[in-house]
Amino acid sequence: MRLLIVGALEGQLTTATKLAMEAGAKVAHAPSIEIALAALRAGRGADLLLVDVMMDIAALIAGLEAERFAVPVVACGTEANAAAAVNAIRAGAKEYIPLPPDAAIIAAIIAAVARDATDFLFRDPVMERVVRLADQVAPSEASVLITGESGTGKEVMARYVHSKSRRAQRAFISINCAAIPEHLLESELFGHEKGAFTGAIGRRVGKFEEASGGTLLLDEISEMDVRLQAKLLRAIQERLIDRVGGTRPVPVDIRIIATSNRNLTEAVREGSFREDLLFRLNVVNLRLPPLRDRPADIAVLALHFVEKYAKANGLGRRVLAEDARAALLRAEWRGNVRELENTLHRAVLLSGGETVGLDAIALPDGTSLADAAPSLPTRLAAAAETATRVMVGRTVADVERDLILETLDHVLGNRTHAANILGISIRTLRNKLNQYADEGLTIPAPGEHRQSA
């Protein structure tokens, strides 16, 4: 694990560095926030930042977010700095470690970061077959394509494959191709030289170079623009990349893992994905089944999440009641593992005592799962009947527009969630929303409901 310590390297931070190295971490140091960001920009990546609590942690986290560096931050300082510790947590730090450092605490945090990266809980035979195949191909250099519905654990599987590979001690770098604006994605992947475009204030190493020697995960690869796919194909085939604004190719040594929740064969037929790139990526396909098709995993994951969130919220021991467990097994889990995790997190918070009962298993709006489940078929039938009546006499474009906007409103403006529900790519959704905005319609921002006319 790569640990970057940010702050004055003296006294107790020096001791923390030694303890971290003894716990197996590779440690680097940056005396200031600016130098820490420059180190990340230069490709000297980190899996965790350990930051002096007296530094401007809010500015650091803002800088990480602005430059799209997804690295957890842990603050550390003397126990007398209680106000600073609270401010650090409010600013976005994940934990606070009191100084002088305790070897057990340092080791536990490093172990937790490493464990979060590689844990893959399963018990169902359906999932066991997938994991067995992953174990077989992990030691090879073959590219792997991981497919499955949103929330099934594709990134977790990618990290698992990396942890079992010969590159396990090197970097695992992930980039979400759907989360980064199209005009910035090339720079994120391949890096850029100073002055290559407006805002390029210095050279930045891209994800390909940062991952050199290790594994690069291209998450949601189906959302990448076709024009950029051609450059990606060359980089994968020749193991050479060109920085934006660069004058010479840069060699890289990486293993590629890609994920998609879409059918890429259909995307090829539609012309939104290159067939030659699909062949290059799909040397081995690990298809993760939806959670509803692996009930044994629902049970083991439910117990894991109850324990995890009881501990995280300082609530002591929590036990899942049998009726609650049965209801979880009956549910559809369209959001898969991610939805199950959120549901159990809420359940732990809502439970009145040690037992997490059925009354605590609630939907985000507070509706009990027990109350919601029986009425679901009735609601679906009524919705279908209403939709049929409403659609008569309207154009396909009108119906499509209303469906898209109502779905977006339902998920409080979350573009990725709406695209998954609608079964379209996030890029298609964005194009439609831009069209509707040009037509004068109000488009809800993330976290908002659409304003009624």
N, C-alpha and C positions, 0 to 999 in steps of 0.2 A: 504494500500500500504506500502511496506517495503522500507525504505530509509536508505542507508548506507552513512554516511558522512565521507570523507577521508581527514585528515589534522589535524592541531593543533586545538583542541577544546577550543578556547578562543575568547573573544571579539565578533566580528561580526558573526563568525560561531556558537557560542553559541546561538545568537539571531536567526539565521537561523534555528537551531534545534528546538527552542521553537515554531517558526512560523509554521514549518512543522508539528509538533505534534498537534498544534491547528487546522491545516487543515486536520487532521485525519490520518496522516502517523505514522507508527511504525518506530521509528528512532534508529539506532545503530551507533556506532562510531569506526573508525579505525584510529590511529594516523599516519600510514604509509601505503604505497602501499603493502609491504610484509604482514602486518597484515590484510589488507583488503582481499588480495588473500587467506590468511590462513583461514579467516572467511568464505569465500565462499566455500573453500575446505572442511571445517568442516560442511557444510550444513546450515549455517546461511545465507540463501539466501537473495537477494535484487532485487527489481524491478527497482531501480534507484540508481546511485552513484552520490553524490554531492561532487565535489572534489576541493580542494584549487588549484587555477590556478598556484601557484608557485611550485606545485609538478610536478614530471616527468610524465605528462599525457600520453605521447607517450609510455613510458615504461609500464604504467598501462594498456593501451589498448592492447599493445602487449602481456602482461601477460594474460589478459582476453581471447584474441583470442587463445593463445597457449594452454590454459586449457579449451577452449570451453565454457566459461561463456558468455552467450548472455545477457548482461546488459547494457542499455544506460548510457552514462556518461554526466553529466552537470558540466561545470567548473564554479567557482565563484571566484571573487577577486575584489580589489578596481579598480575604473575606471581609475586610473593612470597606471594600468598594461595593456595598450593597446596591446603591442607587445606579451605579454604572452597570452592574450586572443586570438589573431590571431593564435598563435602557437597551442593553445589548440584545436581550431576548426579544424585546418589543421591536427592535430594528430588524430582526430576522435570524439572529443566531440560534442554532439548534439546541445548544447546551451551554452551561457555564461550569467551568472547573475552577475551584478555589486553589490558590497557591499558598504555601509551597505544594508542589505537585505530589500526588500519591501514585505510586507505581501501579497499583491495582486499577485505579480509575483511568489512568492513561491507557493501560493495556485493554481495559474493557471497552473504551470508546473506539480504539483502533480495531478491536475484534468485531464490534458491532457494525462498523462501516464495511469491513471485509465480509461479514456474514450477510448483511443486507444485499451485497452485490451478487452473492452466489447461492443463497438459500432457494431451494426449489422443493416445496412440499407437495407430495402426491402419495396417493394410496391406490387409486383406481387402476385396474388392469389396462384400461384404454390408454391412460396416460403413461403407464409403465412401458408400453411398447414404444412410445415416442421417445422416452428418456433412454431406453435401451439403444435405439438408433443414434441418438445424440452422443451417447458414450462411445459408440463404434466410430463415428466420424470425427469426434472432437480432436484426436491427436493428429489428424491429417491437416493438409493445407487447403483442402477443398473449400470453395465458397459455399455458404449455406443460406438458403432462403427459408425463413420461418413465416408461416402463414396461419391465419386464424382470425376469428372475430375480435373486435375491440375489447380489451380487458381480459383476454385469456392468458396473458403472461408472456408475450413474445419477447419483450426486452429481458425479462428474468431468465428465459431460456437461452437467450443470446449470451448473457453473462455466465450462465452455467456451462455452455459450450466452451467459452473462453477459459474458464477456470479449470477445465479438464484438458486443455490443449497444451502444446509445448511452449506456447507463448504466455502461459498463465502468470509468469512473474513480470511481464511487460505490460504496457498500458492497454486499457480497454477504453476506447473513445467512442462516444455515441453522438449522433447528430440526427435531429428530427427534421426530415425533409419537408414536412407539412407546416412546421411551426415557424420557419424562417421565410421572410418575404422573398419572392422569386429573384429579385434583382440583387439580393445579398447572398444567396445560397452558394453561388460559384466562389465568392470570396471566402465564405465559411469553410468550404470543402478544400479549396486549393491555396488559400492565402492570398495576400496582395502585397505589393511593394508600396512604399511611401509615395503619395501623390498619384496613385493609380486612378483614383476617382475622388470626388468631393467627400471629405470626411476621412480619407485615408491618411491620418496624421503620422503614421509610421508603418514600418513593415509589420505584417502579422502573419504568423505561421498558421496554415489551415489544418483542418482535422486530419487530412492524409499524412502530413508530415508529423503531426503530434502523435499519431498512432503508429508511426514507423517502428517496426520491431514487434508490434503487438497486433491488436484486433480493432477494426473499424466497423461499427454498427451503423448502417444506413436505415434508420427507422422510418417507416411509412414511405418507402422508396417509390411507390406508385404515384405520389404527389409531385414528383420532380418533373419539371418542364422537359419536353422532348428534346429541345435544343441542348440543354445541359446534359441530357443522357448520353449524347454523342461524346462529349468530353469525359464523362465518367467511364464510358466503355474503353476509351483509349487508356485512361489511367489504370484501369483494372488489367487490361491486356498487357500493357508495356511496363507497368509499375513505374511510370514517369508522370509527373504533374507539372503544369505551368501555373505559376502564381499570376494573378491578375496584374498586368503591368510589368511582368517579369520578362527577361530577355533570354533565359536559358532554362531548359527542363531540369527538374529536381527528382532524383531517384527516391523511391519509397519502398519499404519492405513491410507489407501488411497482409493480414488475412481479412477478407470481406465477409460480413454477415449482414443480410438485409431482411427487413420484415415488411409485411403488407397485410392489411385486412380486406383487400380487394382481390378479385380473381384476375391475375395478371394476364392470363391467356385471353380473357375477354378484352382487357385493356389493349392488348396487341391488336386484336381484331378491330377495335374502335379507333386505332391509330394514336392512342395516347401513351403507348409504351413500346419501346423498341424490342423487336423480337430477338435480335442478336444480343442485347443486354440481358434479356430474360434467360437466354441459354447460358450466358456467362455466369449469371448469379445462381441459377437453379441447378447447380451440380448435385446438391442434396436438398431435399425439401422436408422440413419438419413441420407437419400440419398439427397445430394444437386444437384439440376438440373443444367445443364450448363446454362450459361448466355443467350445464344441464345434462350432458351426455356422460359425465363422470361423477356420479353421486357420492362415491367413496371419498372423493377429494373435497366435496362440500363439507362433509363431516370433519375431516382433519383440519381443513383451513378454518372452519368456524371456531374450533377449539383454540387454534393458534391465534386468531385475531382477538378472541375474548381475553386470552392471557396477555397478549401484547398491549392492548389498550387499557386494560385494568392497571397494568404496571406503569404505562406511560402517563396515566392520569392520577397515579398515587392512590388508587382505590382499594388496594389489597386484593385478596383472592376472589375470583368470580367463577361461578360454575354455570354451564349452560343447561337449562331444564330440558327434559325429554320432549315436552310438547313444542318447545321452541326449536329444538333440533329437528323434529318431524316436519314442522312448517318450513324450515329452511330447505329440507330435502324436496319438498313439493313445489317450491317456487321456481319460476322460469329462469331467473337471473340473465336477463337480456344483456346486462352490463357485465356479466361474467364475474371473474374474481374481484375486479375493481368494485363492482356494485356490492358484492358480498362483504368485502372489507369495510366499505362505508356503512353498510347496514349494521354490522357487528360493532363498529365504533360507536354509532348512535345507541345501540342496545346497551352497551356497557355504561354509557353516560346516563341512560334513562332508567336503568335497573335500580330498584330501591334498596336492595340488599345484596347478599352474597350470590343469590341465584338470579341468573338472567332468564326471566320467563318469557312466555309468548307475548305478554302485554308490552314488553320492552322492544320487541322486534317490530320496528316501525318504518314506514316510508319517509322520505325527506320532509313531507308536509305534516308528519306526525300521525298519519293514519296507520293503525295497526295492520300488520301483515295478515293477521287472522281475519280482520274485517274486510280487507281489500280483496283477498283471494277469491271468496265465493262470488263476488259481484263482477269479477273481471270478464267472464264470458258474456254476461248480460250487457255490460258497458260496451264491449266490442260489437255485439249484435246491434245495439241501438245506434252506435256510431256509424256502422255500415249502412243502416237503413236511412239515417239522416243524411249521410253523404250522398246516397243515391238520389234522394229527393232534391238536394241542393244543387247537384251537378247538372241536372237536366236544363238544357237551354243555354249552357255556358260553354265557352271555348276551352280547349285543352290548356292554352296558355294561362287563362284566368284561374283554372283549377290548380295548375302547377304553382302559380305565384302564391295563391292563398295557402296551399299546403306547405310551401317552403317558409313563408312568413309566420304561419301559426306554429309550425314545429320549432322555429327559432325562438319564438316568444315563449313556448313551453319550456325550453331549456335555458331561459334567461340569457339569450344571446350567445351561448357557447357554440361557436362555429363547428368545431370538431365533433361535438356530440350530435348536433343537428345533422351534419353530413352522414354520420354513421346511421342514424335513425332513418334518414331518407334513402340510404343506399347509393349515394353519389360521392364523388371525390370532393375534398374540401376546396380544390381549385374551381370545380364546376359551381359549387355553392357560392364562392366569392364572386365569380363572374355574374351569376344571376343577381346577387345582392347589389353589385355595382350598377347593373342594368336597372333594377327597381329604384335605386337611389337617384339615378339620372332621370327617371320618370316622375320624381317628386315624392316617392313614398318614404315613410319613416322606417329606418332600419334600426332595431334595438342594438345597442352596444353591449359587449359582454357584461353580464350582471344586471341587465335591465330588462323590463317588460316593454313591449311596443306601446307607444301612446295611442289611445283610441282616437279615431277621427272625430 
